């Protein structure tokens, strides 16, 4: 039994040592892919925001549809690249959280929970995935970590 406990302690130590790298990187890469695809669809598509502008929550319902379209397209594309490299992760996480909440309110909320019905399940999953990045940062395998490490040693 003591060997099992020692083995578990050793495995836990290994998992703890990589815990600052892998989970955040996985979240960043998955979210970056999803938002990159959405941004490219907007970039290559036509603006349909005028059809749902009145459903946007305040104050976004007062922003012209063309401005909303451009903002969402470029935040999705630039934010995706930033998430991949782990740069300004908290800023882009917050920005994409706001974008997701607007999409939830304007498009997904009326369709129920089911993803197949364009419901709010997927935006909810994105919001939960963004939480560790917003509150905990990008993780150790990121430019954010490298920059803050250099800043801390320079002080």
Secondary structure, 3 states (H helix, E strand, C coil): CHHHHHHHHHHHHHHHHHCCCHHHHHHHHHHHHHHHHHHHHHHHCCCCHHHCHHHCCCCHHHCCHHHHHHHHHHHHHHHHHHHHHCCCHHHHHHHHHHHHHHHHHHHHHHHCCCHHHCCCHHHHHHHHHHHHHHHHCCCCCCHHHHHHHHHHHHC
